[in-house]
Every structure is written in C-alpha cells, then in structure tokens.
Amino acid sequence: MKRRKLLKTLADFLDQEGRKQRRHSAELSALLEKLKQKELELEEKMRVEKDEHKHKRFEKELEIVRAQHEKGVKTLQSLET
C-alpha cells in the first residue's frame, strides 16, 4: 500500500464511532504493522540517499508516518481498554 492510502485508511478508522472501532481493532493493528514497515523502508531510503533534496523529502514523509503510527497506537490502546 502506498503511504497516502495507508494514512487515509488510518484516518477513516480514527473518525469512526467507538462501536465500529472496536470491530476493526484487528484491521487497525494490521494497518499499524504496515505503517511500521513503511517507516523502516523510509529510514533505509534515507540512510542510503545521497541527494540532499530527496533525503529531506524522505525525512518529512517519515515524520508524517511516525506521527500517524503513534496516533493509531494510542487509538488501538484506547479500544483495548
């Protein structure tokens, strides 16, 4: 899944009512795993990238993915309690 689609799917989960969120906790967990994979991929791309412009772009994308991952983890934790 592309980053935008992952973030859109996460936003959809975060906006749903509590009852619907509980039904989707397994899907949310899988989505968070995919976001974590994307985070690792971006870190690797940043590590090997020589071009400063691309490096900064990857860094911005990484910040977004990390923030959304953190938000999703908090939501998942609140669903499980």
C-alpha positions in Angstrom: 0.0 0.0 0.0 1.2 3.5 -0.7 1.8 5.9 2.1 -1.3 8.1 1.2 -3.6 5.1 1.1 -2.3 3.9 4.5 -2.8 7.3 6.0 -6.3 7.6 4.5 -7.3 4.2 5.9 -5.9 5.1 9.3 -7.9 8.4 9.2 -11.0 6.5 8.4 -10.5 4.3 11.4 -9.9 7.2 13.7 -13.0 9.0 12.6 -15.5 6.1 13.1 -17.7 5.8 16.1 -16.4 3.8 19.1 -18.6 0.8 18.4 -17.3 0.4 14.9 -13.7 1.0 16.0 -13.8 -2.0 18.3 -14.9 -4.2 15.5 -11.9 -3.0 13.4 -9.2 -3.3 16.1 -7.6 -6.3 14.3 -7.6 -4.4 11.0 -6.2 -1.4 12.7 -3.5 -3.5 14.2 -2.6 -4.9 10.7 -2.6 -1.3 9.3 -0.2 -0.2 12.1 2.1 -3.0 11.2 2.1 -1.8 7.5 2.8 1.7 8.7 5.7 0.4 10.7 7.1 -1.4 7.7 6.8 1.8 5.7 8.7 3.6 8.4 11.5 1.1 8.2 11.6 1.4 4.4 11.8 5.2 4.6 14.6 5.0 7.2 16.6 2.7 4.9 16.0 5.0 1.9 17.2 8.0 4.0 20.3 6.1 5.1 21.4 5.3 1.6 20.2 8.5 -0.2 23.0 10.9 -1.3 20.8 13.6 -2.8 20.0 16.2 0.0 16.7 17.1 -1.6 15.4 13.5 -1.7 16.8 12.9 1.8 14.8 15.8 3.2 11.7 14.6 1.4 12.1 11.1 2.9 12.6 12.8 6.3 9.3 14.7 6.0 7.5 11.5 4.9 9.0 9.7 7.8 7.8 12.3 10.3 4.3 12.0 8.9 4.3 8.2 9.1 5.7 8.2 12.6 3.0 10.7 13.8 0.2 8.7 12.3 1.6 5.5 13.6 1.7 6.9 17.1 -1.8 8.3 16.8 -3.0 4.9 15.6 -1.3 3.1 18.5 -3.0 5.4 21.0 -6.3 4.7 19.4 -5.8 1.0 19.4 -4.8 1.1 23.1 -7.9 3.1 24.0 -10.0 0.5 22.1 -8.5 -2.4 24.0 -9.2 -0.9 27.4 
